[in-house]
Structures are given as C-alpha cells and as structure tokens.
C-alpha cells in the first residue's frame, strides 16, 4: 500500500489543541482517522512519538505518515423493502429501510442505496468520490425514509448546492422520550464530534452551526411524536439535539434512550423517519413534494406508546 509522509510546523492558531485535532486540521483528515494514525505510531511531534490527547505548541514540527486509504467499492445488491417514490432522467428518490447505508465505506459490509440502484440498473451521476457518486444527501444507517440521488450531472451540481443553501425542505418525524418544553421550538446549538467517542457527536461551543425546528404532534405518557424540520444537515443532528434537551429518540442508546422503554415498544433502532422532501426540480424548476409512511417497526412502537397512555 502506498503512503505519504507530510510535515508542518504547528501554527499559532492551533496552540493548545490536541494532537489528533491538529493532524485533522493540518492534513485534511477526519478526526477518527487522525486519532488512528496517532494510535498506530504514525505521527511524530518534534521527532518523538505522541498521544492523541497531548497538547501542541507553536513551532513544533508535526510529522504524519499517511497510508493510502482503500477505496470502498459499490457492490450491486438489491435491498428488500426499498422502493422508488420518484424518478425521472435527472434524479431518483427512494424510501430507504433501516439497516442500509447511503453508500459504501471502509468497514461497512452491509447493503447500501448505491448498491441497490446498481443492482436494479439505475445509472447515476459520476460526480463525487467513487464510492459516493450521485449522493447529494445521506441518512444514518439506522434512520429510514426518503433519500435523494442524482442521476444527471446537472442534477448533482444543482442539488448539492441546494442542500448547501438550505433550500431543500426536509421533514422528519421522531418519537422522543418525555415531553419537550416548550411543545414547539427551535434548537440552535453547534454540533461537533464527541471528544471521547469516535462515532458520536455532541453539542459543543466550537462545533458547526446547527439549527433544528420541532413541533409536538402527539404527547403521550412516556413519549412525544414530533415533526422536525432541519435548517442544517449535520451528522446525527436530530439525535444530538433531542438528546441535548434530555428527550432522546426512543430506541437510541447511543444518545441516552431508556433501554426499558425501548424493549417495551420492541425497537432495535432509533425512532426516526425522513418523512417528506420538498424541492425545486434541478432542470425544470417545478416544485416536487414526496412523502413516505412509517415502516412497520416504527408504527408498532408508536401504537404501543399510544396504548400505554
């Protein structure tokens, strides 16, 4: 496997940061990968081995040996339960089941939206990284619902910009523990990677600007059904924001859900559905509105919550 060795002097602006943060920012790597390089002994600080939590100082030499990453390949694989809700020559919108990733990634061997589209013969845009071609939005593996993929190069360019400009109307439904107060509100809180858990995010002052609007649709004894609209699209945004309010999604142990309630409603993942998408067609400008329903496991859990009330 090929690799490259890069070195740079720590600038004043990174004084006091952790080594893994400095590696991430200076070499353009994810925080997770930066931490792994440090753990593997591939990062030197002033010529010596270091730890990811050590703090850096200006003018010290940071050196990293960076192996080339293996590219995850799209493996054609049909996904049971995935259905097409809109398709034309420019784009396709699918209703993604839980347990399916948006696209391949190193370490993920399960089904993907990209693999399903390849298996059923849908040709998508070649724009983007090889494993993410055509992908203009993503859903967590455990989140079900509507996901859009570009088929034409025009659609990829226009839709990617539309998501950046926050003009795509995204509506989710979430079943959260307890009763948010106020019943309708806006959460404006920056989100960053969790300092101690690679695959978790948290509200933190140095995070990325993140805004979530919510409205209570149903209030029950143990949980509330919310309609949620996102202004921003951060990883795990709804899950992180609701957990920060102490109302995590039912069935979401990563962000603090009650395992007893999760078992009572029979869930094996978070209760979160990407329910509606509204957007201007990238070629014609026509307004398109698409909607999904609740999959069986979410409907069953909601029914149980209603009965418990």
URVENKA-V546976 format. One record per pair of residues at least 24 apart in sequence whose ideal C-beta (glycine too) atoms are under 10 Angstrom apart, sorted by the first residue. I is the first residue (numbers start at 1). J is the second residue. D is the distance in whole Angstrom. If there is no record, write none. Layout:
# URVENKA-V546976
i = (I | I)
j = (J | J)
d = (D | D)
This chain:
# URVENKA-V546976
i = (1 | 1 | 1 | 1 | 2 | 2 | 2 | 3 | 3 | 3 | 3 | 3 | 4 | 4 | 4 | 4 | 4 | 5 | 5 | 5 | 5 | 5 | 5 | 6 | 6 | 6 | 6 | 6 | 7 | 7 | 7 | 7 | 7 | 7 | 8 | 8 | 8 | 8 | 9 | 9 | 9 | 9 | 9 | 10 | 10 | 10 | 10 | 10 | 10 | 10 | 10 | 10 | 11 | 11 | 11 | 12 | 12 | 12 | 13 | 14 | 14 | 14 | 14 | 14 | 14 | 15 | 15 | 15 | 15 | 15 | 15 | 16 | 16 | 16 | 16 | 17 | 17 | 17 | 18 | 18 | 18 | 18 | 18 | 18 | 18 | 19 | 19 | 19 | 19 | 19 | 19 | 19 | 19 | 19 | 19 | 19 | 20 | 20 | 20 | 20 | 20 | 20 | 20 | 21 | 21 | 21 | 21 | 21 | 21 | 21 | 22 | 22 | 22 | 22 | 22 | 22 | 22 | 22 | 23 | 23 | 23 | 23 | 23 | 23 | 23 | 24 | 26 | 26 | 26 | 27 | 27 | 27 | 28 | 29 | 29 | 29 | 30 | 30 | 31 | 31 | 31 | 31 | 31 | 32 | 32 | 32 | 33 | 33 | 33 | 33 | 34 | 34 | 35 | 35 | 36 | 37 | 37 | 37 | 37 | 38 | 40 | 40 | 41 | 42 | 42 | 53 | 53 | 69 | 70 | 70 | 71 | 71 | 71 | 71 | 71 | 72 | 72 | 72 | 72 | 72 | 72 | 72 | 72 | 72 | 72 | 72 | 72 | 72 | 72 | 73 | 73 | 73 | 73 | 73 | 74 | 74 | 74 | 74 | 74 | 74 | 74 | 74 | 74 | 74 | 74 | 74 | 74 | 74 | 74 | 75 | 75 | 75 | 75 | 75 | 75 | 75 | 75 | 76 | 76 | 76 | 76 | 76 | 76 | 76 | 76 | 76 | 77 | 77 | 77 | 77 | 77 | 77 | 77 | 77 | 78 | 78 | 78 | 78 | 78 | 78 | 78 | 79 | 79 | 79 | 79 | 79 | 79 | 79 | 79 | 79 | 80 | 80 | 81 | 81 | 81 | 82 | 82 | 82 | 82 | 82 | 82 | 82 | 83 | 84 | 84 | 84 | 84 | 85 | 85 | 85 | 85 | 85 | 85 | 86 | 86 | 86 | 86 | 86 | 86 | 86 | 87 | 87 | 87 | 88 | 88 | 88 | 88 | 88 | 88 | 88 | 89 | 89 | 89 | 89 | 89 | 90 | 90 | 90 | 90 | 90 | 90 | 90 | 90 | 90 | 90 | 90 | 90 | 90 | 90 | 91 | 91 | 91 | 91 | 91 | 91 | 91 | 91 | 91 | 91 | 91 | 91 | 91 | 91 | 91 | 91 | 91 | 91 | 91 | 92 | 92 | 92 | 92 | 92 | 92 | 92 | 92 | 92 | 92 | 93 | 93 | 93 | 93 | 93 | 93 | 93 | 93 | 93 | 93 | 94 | 94 | 94 | 94 | 94 | 94 | 94 | 95 | 95 | 95 | 95 | 95 | 95 | 95 | 95 | 95 | 95 | 95 | 95 | 96 | 96 | 96 | 96 | 96 | 96 | 96 | 96 | 96 | 96 | 96 | 96 | 97 | 97 | 97 | 97 | 98 | 98 | 98 | 98 | 98 | 98 | 98 | 98 | 98 | 98 | 98 | 98 | 98 | 98 | 98 | 98 | 99 | 99 | 99 | 99 | 99 | 100 | 100 | 100 | 100 | 100 | 100 | 101 | 101 | 101 | 101 | 102 | 102 | 102 | 102 | 102 | 102 | 102 | 102 | 102 | 102 | 103 | 103 | 103 | 103 | 103 | 103 | 103 | 103 | 103 | 103 | 104 | 104 | 104 | 105 | 105 | 105 | 106 | 108 | 110 | 111 | 112 | 113 | 113 | 113 | 113 | 113 | 114 | 117 | 117 | 122 | 122 | 123 | 123 | 124 | 124 | 124 | 124 | 124 | 124 | 125 | 125 | 125 | 125 | 125 | 125 | 125 | 125 | 125 | 125 | 125 | 126 | 126 | 126 | 127 | 127 | 127 | 127 | 127 | 127 | 127 | 128 | 128 | 134 | 135 | 136 | 136 | 136 | 136 | 136 | 136 | 137 | 137 | 137 | 137 | 137 | 137 | 137 | 138 | 138 | 139 | 139 | 139 | 139 | 140 | 140 | 140 | 140 | 140 | 140 | 140 | 140 | 140 | 141 | 142 | 142 | 142 | 142 | 142 | 142 | 142 | 142 | 142 | 142 | 143 | 143 | 143 | 143 | 143 | 143 | 143 | 143 | 143 | 143 | 143 | 143 | 144 | 144 | 144 | 144 | 144 | 144 | 144 | 144 | 144 | 144 | 144 | 144 | 145 | 145 | 145 | 145 | 145 | 145 | 145 | 145 | 145 | 145 | 145 | 145 | 145 | 145 | 145 | 145 | 146 | 146 | 146 | 146 | 146 | 146 | 146 | 146 | 146 | 146 | 146 | 147 | 147 | 147 | 148 | 148 | 148 | 148 | 148 | 150 | 152 | 152 | 154 | 154 | 155 | 155 | 155 | 156 | 157 | 158 | 158 | 158 | 158 | 158 | 159 | 159 | 159 | 159 | 160 | 161 | 162 | 162 | 162 | 163 | 163 | 163 | 164 | 166 | 166 | 166 | 166 | 166 | 167 | 167 | 167 | 168 | 168 | 168 | 168 | 168 | 168 | 169 | 169 | 169 | 169 | 169 | 169 | 169 | 169 | 169 | 170 | 170 | 170 | 170 | 170 | 170 | 170 | 170 | 170 | 170 | 170 | 171 | 171 | 171 | 171 | 171 | 171 | 171 | 171 | 171 | 171 | 171 | 171 | 172 | 172 | 172 | 172 | 172 | 172 | 172 | 172 | 172 | 172 | 172 | 172 | 172 | 172 | 173 | 173 | 173 | 173 | 173 | 173 | 173 | 173 | 173 | 173 | 173 | 173 | 173 | 173 | 173 | 174 | 174 | 174 | 174 | 174 | 174 | 174 | 174 | 174 | 174 | 174 | 174 | 174 | 174 | 174 | 174 | 174 | 174 | 174 | 174 | 174 | 174 | 174 | 175 | 175 | 175 | 175 | 175 | 175 | 175 | 175 | 175 | 175 | 175 | 175 | 175 | 175 | 175 | 175 | 175 | 175 | 175 | 175 | 175 | 175 | 175 | 176 | 176 | 176 | 176 | 176 | 176 | 176 | 176 | 176 | 176 | 176 | 176 | 176 | 176 | 176 | 176 | 176 | 176 | 176 | 176 | 176 | 176 | 177 | 177 | 177 | 177 | 177 | 177 | 177 | 177 | 177 | 177 | 177 | 177 | 177 | 177 | 177 | 177 | 177 | 177 | 178 | 178 | 178 | 178 | 178 | 178 | 178 | 178 | 178 | 178 | 178 | 179 | 179 | 179 | 179 | 179 | 179 | 179 | 179 | 180 | 180 | 180 | 180 | 180 | 180 | 180 | 180 | 180 | 180 | 181 | 181 | 181 | 182 | 182 | 183 | 183 | 183 | 183 | 183 | 183 | 183 | 184 | 184 | 184 | 184 | 184 | 184 | 185 | 185 | 185 | 185 | 185 | 185 | 186 | 186 | 186 | 186 | 186 | 186 | 186 | 187 | 187 | 187 | 187 | 187 | 187 | 187 | 187 | 187 | 187 | 187 | 187 | 188 | 188 | 188 | 188 | 188 | 189 | 189 | 189 | 189 | 189 | 190 | 190 | 191 | 191 | 191 | 191 | 191 | 191 | 191 | 191 | 192 | 192 | 193 | 194 | 194 | 194 | 197 | 199 | 199 | 199 | 200 | 200 | 200 | 200 | 200 | 200 | 200 | 201 | 201 | 201 | 201 | 201 | 201 | 201 | 201 | 201 | 201 | 202 | 202 | 202 | 202 | 202 | 203 | 203 | 203 | 203 | 203 | 204 | 207 | 207 | 208 | 208 | 208 | 208 | 209 | 210 | 210 | 210 | 210 | 210 | 210 | 211 | 211 | 212 | 212 | 212 | 212 | 212 | 212 | 212 | 214 | 214 | 214 | 214 | 214 | 218 | 218 | 218 | 218 | 219 | 220 | 220 | 220 | 220 | 220 | 220 | 220 | 221 | 221 | 221 | 221 | 221 | 222 | 222 | 222 | 222 | 222 | 222 | 222 | 222 | 222 | 222 | 223 | 223 | 223 | 223 | 223 | 223 | 223 | 223 | 223 | 223 | 223 | 223 | 223 | 223 | 224 | 224 | 225 | 225 | 225 | 225 | 225 | 226 | 227 | 227 | 228 | 228 | 228 | 228 | 229 | 230 | 236 | 236 | 238 | 238 | 238 | 239 | 239 | 242 | 242 | 250 | 250 | 250 | 250 | 250 | 251 | 251 | 251 | 261 | 261 | 261 | 261 | 262 | 264 | 264 | 264 | 264 | 265 | 265 | 265 | 265 | 265 | 265 | 265 | 265 | 265 | 265 | 266 | 266 | 266 | 266 | 267 | 267 | 267 | 267 | 267 | 268 | 269 | 269 | 270 | 271 | 271 | 271 | 271 | 271 | 272 | 273 | 273)
j = (67 | 68 | 69 | 70 | 66 | 67 | 68 | 42 | 65 | 66 | 67 | 68 | 64 | 65 | 66 | 67 | 68 | 42 | 44 | 63 | 64 | 65 | 66 | 62 | 63 | 64 | 65 | 66 | 44 | 61 | 62 | 63 | 64 | 65 | 61 | 62 | 63 | 64 | 58 | 59 | 60 | 61 | 62 | 45 | 46 | 56 | 57 | 58 | 59 | 60 | 61 | 62 | 56 | 58 | 59 | 57 | 58 | 59 | 58 | 55 | 56 | 57 | 58 | 60 | 62 | 55 | 56 | 57 | 58 | 59 | 60 | 55 | 56 | 57 | 58 | 55 | 56 | 57 | 51 | 52 | 53 | 54 | 55 | 56 | 195 | 43 | 45 | 50 | 51 | 52 | 53 | 54 | 55 | 56 | 62 | 64 | 50 | 51 | 52 | 53 | 54 | 193 | 195 | 52 | 53 | 55 | 56 | 193 | 195 | 206 | 50 | 52 | 54 | 55 | 56 | 60 | 62 | 64 | 50 | 52 | 56 | 62 | 63 | 64 | 66 | 193 | 56 | 62 | 64 | 62 | 64 | 66 | 66 | 64 | 66 | 69 | 193 | 198 | 192 | 193 | 194 | 195 | 198 | 193 | 198 | 199 | 66 | 69 | 106 | 198 | 64 | 66 | 193 | 198 | 198 | 64 | 65 | 66 | 67 | 64 | 65 | 67 | 65 | 66 | 67 | 195 | 196 | 106 | 106 | 107 | 104 | 106 | 129 | 130 | 131 | 101 | 103 | 104 | 105 | 106 | 107 | 108 | 109 | 112 | 114 | 129 | 130 | 131 | 132 | 104 | 114 | 115 | 130 | 131 | 103 | 104 | 112 | 113 | 114 | 115 | 116 | 117 | 118 | 119 | 124 | 130 | 131 | 132 | 133 | 104 | 109 | 111 | 112 | 114 | 115 | 118 | 119 | 112 | 114 | 115 | 116 | 117 | 118 | 119 | 120 | 121 | 110 | 111 | 112 | 114 | 115 | 116 | 118 | 119 | 111 | 115 | 116 | 117 | 118 | 119 | 120 | 110 | 111 | 112 | 113 | 115 | 116 | 117 | 119 | 120 | 111 | 116 | 144 | 295 | 296 | 111 | 113 | 116 | 117 | 120 | 144 | 147 | 292 | 116 | 117 | 120 | 122 | 146 | 147 | 277 | 290 | 291 | 292 | 146 | 148 | 277 | 281 | 288 | 289 | 290 | 122 | 149 | 151 | 151 | 152 | 155 | 281 | 283 | 284 | 288 | 151 | 152 | 154 | 155 | 283 | 125 | 150 | 151 | 152 | 153 | 154 | 155 | 156 | 158 | 159 | 281 | 282 | 283 | 284 | 124 | 125 | 134 | 136 | 148 | 149 | 150 | 151 | 152 | 154 | 155 | 156 | 158 | 159 | 279 | 281 | 282 | 283 | 288 | 117 | 122 | 124 | 134 | 147 | 148 | 149 | 150 | 151 | 155 | 137 | 146 | 147 | 148 | 149 | 277 | 279 | 288 | 290 | 292 | 122 | 145 | 146 | 147 | 148 | 149 | 292 | 144 | 145 | 146 | 147 | 273 | 274 | 275 | 290 | 291 | 292 | 293 | 295 | 138 | 139 | 140 | 141 | 143 | 144 | 145 | 146 | 147 | 274 | 292 | 295 | 144 | 145 | 295 | 297 | 139 | 140 | 141 | 142 | 143 | 144 | 145 | 267 | 268 | 269 | 270 | 272 | 273 | 295 | 297 | 298 | 141 | 142 | 144 | 268 | 269 | 139 | 141 | 142 | 143 | 144 | 147 | 138 | 139 | 140 | 141 | 132 | 135 | 137 | 138 | 139 | 140 | 141 | 143 | 147 | 149 | 128 | 129 | 130 | 131 | 132 | 133 | 134 | 135 | 138 | 149 | 130 | 131 | 132 | 131 | 132 | 141 | 131 | 141 | 141 | 141 | 141 | 138 | 139 | 147 | 148 | 149 | 149 | 149 | 151 | 149 | 151 | 151 | 152 | 149 | 150 | 151 | 152 | 155 | 156 | 149 | 150 | 151 | 152 | 153 | 154 | 155 | 156 | 157 | 159 | 160 | 150 | 153 | 156 | 152 | 153 | 154 | 155 | 156 | 157 | 160 | 156 | 160 | 159 | 160 | 160 | 161 | 162 | 163 | 168 | 282 | 162 | 163 | 168 | 170 | 233 | 274 | 277 | 233 | 235 | 172 | 272 | 273 | 274 | 235 | 236 | 237 | 238 | 239 | 269 | 270 | 272 | 274 | 269 | 239 | 249 | 251 | 252 | 254 | 268 | 269 | 270 | 271 | 272 | 172 | 174 | 236 | 238 | 239 | 249 | 269 | 270 | 271 | 272 | 273 | 274 | 269 | 270 | 271 | 272 | 273 | 274 | 275 | 292 | 294 | 295 | 297 | 298 | 170 | 171 | 172 | 173 | 272 | 273 | 274 | 275 | 276 | 277 | 291 | 292 | 293 | 294 | 295 | 298 | 170 | 171 | 172 | 273 | 274 | 275 | 276 | 277 | 290 | 291 | 292 | 274 | 277 | 292 | 274 | 277 | 279 | 288 | 290 | 282 | 282 | 283 | 282 | 283 | 281 | 282 | 283 | 282 | 282 | 279 | 280 | 281 | 282 | 283 | 279 | 280 | 281 | 282 | 282 | 282 | 279 | 280 | 282 | 232 | 233 | 279 | 233 | 211 | 230 | 231 | 232 | 233 | 278 | 279 | 280 | 230 | 233 | 277 | 278 | 279 | 280 | 229 | 230 | 276 | 277 | 278 | 279 | 280 | 287 | 289 | 228 | 229 | 230 | 231 | 233 | 274 | 275 | 276 | 277 | 278 | 279 | 213 | 227 | 228 | 229 | 230 | 273 | 274 | 275 | 276 | 277 | 278 | 291 | 212 | 214 | 226 | 227 | 228 | 229 | 230 | 237 | 238 | 272 | 273 | 274 | 275 | 276 | 217 | 225 | 226 | 227 | 228 | 271 | 272 | 273 | 274 | 275 | 276 | 292 | 294 | 298 | 302 | 212 | 214 | 217 | 223 | 224 | 225 | 226 | 227 | 228 | 238 | 239 | 242 | 247 | 248 | 249 | 250 | 252 | 270 | 271 | 272 | 273 | 275 | 298 | 217 | 218 | 220 | 222 | 223 | 224 | 225 | 226 | 249 | 250 | 251 | 252 | 265 | 267 | 270 | 271 | 272 | 273 | 294 | 298 | 301 | 302 | 305 | 214 | 216 | 223 | 224 | 225 | 226 | 228 | 238 | 239 | 242 | 243 | 245 | 246 | 247 | 248 | 249 | 250 | 252 | 257 | 270 | 271 | 272 | 222 | 223 | 224 | 242 | 243 | 246 | 247 | 248 | 249 | 250 | 251 | 252 | 256 | 257 | 258 | 261 | 262 | 271 | 219 | 221 | 222 | 223 | 224 | 242 | 245 | 246 | 247 | 248 | 258 | 216 | 219 | 220 | 221 | 222 | 223 | 224 | 247 | 214 | 215 | 216 | 219 | 224 | 226 | 242 | 245 | 246 | 247 | 216 | 245 | 247 | 214 | 216 | 214 | 215 | 216 | 217 | 219 | 224 | 226 | 213 | 214 | 215 | 216 | 226 | 227 | 212 | 213 | 214 | 215 | 216 | 245 | 211 | 212 | 213 | 214 | 229 | 231 | 241 | 211 | 212 | 213 | 214 | 228 | 237 | 238 | 240 | 241 | 242 | 244 | 245 | 212 | 213 | 231 | 232 | 241 | 237 | 240 | 241 | 244 | 245 | 232 | 234 | 232 | 234 | 235 | 236 | 237 | 240 | 241 | 244 | 234 | 240 | 235 | 236 | 240 | 254 | 254 | 235 | 236 | 254 | 235 | 236 | 239 | 240 | 243 | 254 | 255 | 234 | 235 | 236 | 237 | 239 | 240 | 241 | 243 | 254 | 255 | 236 | 240 | 243 | 244 | 255 | 240 | 241 | 243 | 244 | 245 | 240 | 234 | 240 | 232 | 234 | 235 | 237 | 234 | 234 | 235 | 237 | 238 | 240 | 241 | 237 | 241 | 237 | 238 | 240 | 241 | 242 | 244 | 245 | 238 | 241 | 242 | 245 | 247 | 302 | 305 | 306 | 309 | 309 | 302 | 304 | 305 | 306 | 307 | 308 | 309 | 305 | 306 | 307 | 308 | 309 | 250 | 258 | 260 | 261 | 264 | 265 | 304 | 305 | 308 | 309 | 247 | 249 | 250 | 258 | 261 | 265 | 271 | 301 | 302 | 304 | 305 | 306 | 308 | 309 | 250 | 305 | 250 | 271 | 302 | 305 | 306 | 272 | 275 | 276 | 272 | 273 | 274 | 275 | 276 | 274 | 270 | 272 | 270 | 272 | 274 | 270 | 272 | 270 | 272 | 298 | 301 | 302 | 304 | 305 | 297 | 298 | 301 | 301 | 304 | 305 | 308 | 301 | 301 | 304 | 305 | 308 | 297 | 298 | 300 | 301 | 302 | 303 | 304 | 305 | 307 | 308 | 297 | 300 | 301 | 304 | 297 | 298 | 300 | 301 | 304 | 297 | 297 | 298 | 298 | 297 | 298 | 301 | 302 | 305 | 298 | 298 | 299)
d = (5 | 6 | 9 | 8 | 10 | 8 | 5 | 9 | 6 | 6 | 4 | 6 | 9 | 8 | 5 | 8 | 8 | 9 | 10 | 7 | 7 | 5 | 7 | 9 | 7 | 6 | 8 | 7 | 8 | 6 | 7 | 4 | 8 | 10 | 8 | 6 | 8 | 9 | 8 | 6 | 7 | 6 | 8 | 8 | 9 | 5 | 6 | 5 | 6 | 5 | 8 | 6 | 10 | 7 | 9 | 10 | 5 | 9 | 9 | 10 | 6 | 9 | 8 | 10 | 9 | 8 | 7 | 6 | 5 | 10 | 10 | 5 | 7 | 8 | 10 | 7 | 6 | 10 | 9 | 6 | 6 | 7 | 6 | 8 | 8 | 7 | 6 | 5 | 7 | 5 | 7 | 5 | 8 | 6 | 8 | 10 | 10 | 9 | 4 | 8 | 9 | 10 | 10 | 9 | 10 | 10 | 8 | 9 | 9 | 10 | 10 | 10 | 10 | 9 | 5 | 9 | 6 | 10 | 10 | 8 | 9 | 7 | 10 | 6 | 9 | 9 | 10 | 7 | 8 | 9 | 6 | 7 | 10 | 8 | 7 | 10 | 9 | 9 | 9 | 5 | 10 | 9 | 7 | 8 | 5 | 8 | 9 | 8 | 10 | 10 | 8 | 10 | 10 | 7 | 9 | 6 | 8 | 7 | 8 | 9 | 9 | 9 | 9 | 7 | 8 | 9 | 10 | 7 | 6 | 10 | 9 | 8 | 8 | 6 | 6 | 10 | 8 | 4 | 5 | 5 | 8 | 7 | 10 | 9 | 10 | 9 | 8 | 4 | 9 | 6 | 10 | 9 | 8 | 7 | 7 | 6 | 7 | 10 | 5 | 6 | 10 | 9 | 6 | 10 | 10 | 8 | 6 | 9 | 8 | 7 | 9 | 9 | 8 | 9 | 5 | 8 | 9 | 10 | 9 | 6 | 8 | 9 | 4 | 4 | 9 | 9 | 9 | 5 | 7 | 9 | 4 | 7 | 8 | 6 | 8 | 8 | 6 | 10 | 9 | 4 | 6 | 9 | 5 | 8 | 8 | 8 | 4 | 10 | 8 | 9 | 9 | 10 | 9 | 8 | 9 | 8 | 7 | 5 | 9 | 9 | 10 | 10 | 9 | 10 | 9 | 9 | 8 | 7 | 10 | 9 | 5 | 8 | 7 | 9 | 8 | 9 | 10 | 7 | 9 | 5 | 8 | 10 | 8 | 8 | 9 | 9 | 8 | 9 | 9 | 9 | 6 | 6 | 10 | 9 | 8 | 9 | 7 | 6 | 5 | 10 | 7 | 4 | 9 | 9 | 9 | 7 | 6 | 5 | 9 | 9 | 9 | 9 | 8 | 6 | 7 | 5 | 6 | 7 | 10 | 5 | 9 | 10 | 7 | 9 | 8 | 7 | 9 | 9 | 7 | 6 | 8 | 9 | 9 | 7 | 5 | 8 | 6 | 10 | 10 | 6 | 7 | 5 | 8 | 6 | 9 | 8 | 5 | 9 | 9 | 10 | 7 | 6 | 8 | 7 | 10 | 8 | 7 | 6 | 8 | 10 | 9 | 10 | 9 | 10 | 5 | 8 | 9 | 10 | 6 | 10 | 9 | 8 | 6 | 6 | 7 | 5 | 8 | 9 | 10 | 6 | 9 | 7 | 10 | 9 | 9 | 7 | 6 | 7 | 5 | 9 | 10 | 8 | 5 | 9 | 9 | 9 | 7 | 7 | 9 | 6 | 7 | 9 | 9 | 8 | 9 | 7 | 10 | 10 | 8 | 9 | 8 | 9 | 9 | 5 | 8 | 6 | 8 | 4 | 6 | 9 | 8 | 10 | 7 | 9 | 9 | 9 | 10 | 5 | 5 | 8 | 9 | 5 | 7 | 9 | 9 | 5 | 8 | 7 | 9 | 10 | 9 | 8 | 7 | 10 | 9 | 9 | 8 | 6 | 10 | 7 | 8 | 7 | 9 | 8 | 7 | 7 | 10 | 6 | 7 | 5 | 9 | 9 | 9 | 8 | 4 | 6 | 6 | 5 | 9 | 7 | 4 | 9 | 9 | 10 | 10 | 7 | 9 | 9 | 6 | 10 | 9 | 4 | 7 | 8 | 7 | 8 | 10 | 9 | 5 | 9 | 8 | 6 | 9 | 10 | 10 | 6 | 8 | 8 | 7 | 9 | 9 | 8 | 8 | 10 | 9 | 10 | 6 | 8 | 7 | 10 | 9 | 8 | 9 | 8 | 8 | 10 | 8 | 9 | 10 | 9 | 8 | 9 | 9 | 4 | 5 | 10 | 8 | 8 | 10 | 9 | 9 | 9 | 9 | 8 | 7 | 10 | 5 | 7 | 6 | 8 | 10 | 10 | 8 | 6 | 7 | 10 | 8 | 9 | 5 | 9 | 7 | 10 | 10 | 7 | 9 | 8 | 5 | 3 | 6 | 9 | 9 | 10 | 5 | 10 | 9 | 9 | 10 | 8 | 9 | 10 | 9 | 5 | 7 | 7 | 5 | 6 | 8 | 5 | 7 | 9 | 10 | 10 | 6 | 8 | 10 | 9 | 8 | 8 | 8 | 6 | 6 | 9 | 4 | 7 | 8 | 8 | 10 | 9 | 9 | 4 | 8 | 7 | 10 | 10 | 6 | 10 | 9 | 6 | 7 | 8 | 10 | 6 | 9 | 9 | 9 | 8 | 5 | 7 | 8 | 10 | 8 | 7 | 9 | 9 | 7 | 7 | 5 | 9 | 7 | 9 | 7 | 7 | 3 | 7 | 10 | 10 | 8 | 9 | 7 | 5 | 9 | 7 | 7 | 9 | 7 | 6 | 8 | 9 | 10 | 6 | 7 | 6 | 9 | 10 | 8 | 5 | 4 | 8 | 8 | 9 | 9 | 9 | 8 | 8 | 4 | 8 | 7 | 10 | 6 | 6 | 6 | 5 | 6 | 8 | 7 | 6 | 7 | 6 | 7 | 8 | 8 | 5 | 9 | 5 | 9 | 10 | 7 | 8 | 9 | 10 | 8 | 10 | 10 | 9 | 8 | 5 | 8 | 6 | 6 | 8 | 7 | 9 | 10 | 5 | 8 | 9 | 8 | 6 | 5 | 8 | 10 | 10 | 10 | 9 | 9 | 10 | 5 | 7 | 5 | 8 | 7 | 5 | 8 | 10 | 8 | 9 | 9 | 4 | 8 | 9 | 10 | 7 | 7 | 6 | 7 | 9 | 9 | 6 | 6 | 8 | 6 | 9 | 9 | 10 | 5 | 9 | 8 | 10 | 4 | 7 | 6 | 7 | 9 | 9 | 10 | 8 | 9 | 7 | 6 | 8 | 9 | 10 | 8 | 6 | 6 | 8 | 6 | 10 | 9 | 9 | 6 | 6 | 7 | 10 | 10 | 9 | 10 | 8 | 7 | 7 | 10 | 9 | 7 | 5 | 9 | 10 | 7 | 5 | 9 | 10 | 10 | 8 | 5 | 8 | 7 | 10 | 6 | 9 | 6 | 7 | 8 | 6 | 9 | 5 | 10 | 9 | 9 | 10 | 9 | 9 | 7 | 4 | 10 | 7 | 8 | 9 | 8 | 7 | 5 | 6 | 9 | 9 | 9 | 8 | 6 | 8 | 9 | 9 | 7 | 7 | 5 | 8 | 10 | 9 | 10 | 7 | 4 | 8 | 7 | 10 | 9 | 9 | 9 | 4 | 8 | 7 | 7 | 8 | 10 | 9 | 10 | 9 | 10 | 8 | 6 | 6 | 9 | 10 | 9 | 8 | 5 | 8 | 8 | 6 | 5 | 8 | 9 | 9 | 10 | 9 | 10 | 9 | 10 | 8 | 10 | 9 | 8 | 10 | 8 | 10 | 9 | 10 | 6 | 8 | 7 | 6 | 5 | 8 | 8 | 5 | 10 | 10 | 10 | 9 | 9 | 6 | 8 | 8 | 9 | 6 | 7 | 9 | 5 | 10 | 10 | 8 | 9 | 8 | 6 | 10 | 10 | 9 | 5 | 10 | 6 | 10 | 8 | 7 | 9 | 9 | 6 | 6 | 9 | 5 | 8 | 10 | 10 | 9 | 8 | 8 | 9 | 9 | 8 | 9 | 8 | 9 | 9 | 9 | 10 | 5 | 6 | 9 | 7 | 4 | 8 | 9 | 10 | 6 | 4 | 8 | 9 | 10 | 6 | 8 | 9 | 9 | 6 | 6 | 8 | 9 | 9 | 6 | 10 | 7 | 8 | 8 | 9 | 9 | 10 | 5 | 10 | 9 | 9 | 10 | 9 | 10 | 9 | 7 | 8 | 9 | 10 | 8 | 9 | 9 | 10 | 10 | 9 | 9 | 10 | 10 | 10 | 9 | 6 | 10 | 6 | 7 | 10 | 9 | 9 | 7 | 9 | 10 | 8 | 9 | 9 | 7 | 10 | 10 | 9 | 9 | 9 | 9 | 7 | 9 | 8 | 9 | 9 | 7 | 4 | 8 | 9 | 5 | 6 | 10 | 9 | 7 | 6 | 6 | 7 | 6 | 8 | 9 | 5 | 9 | 7 | 8 | 9 | 10 | 9 | 6 | 6 | 8 | 9 | 8 | 6 | 10)
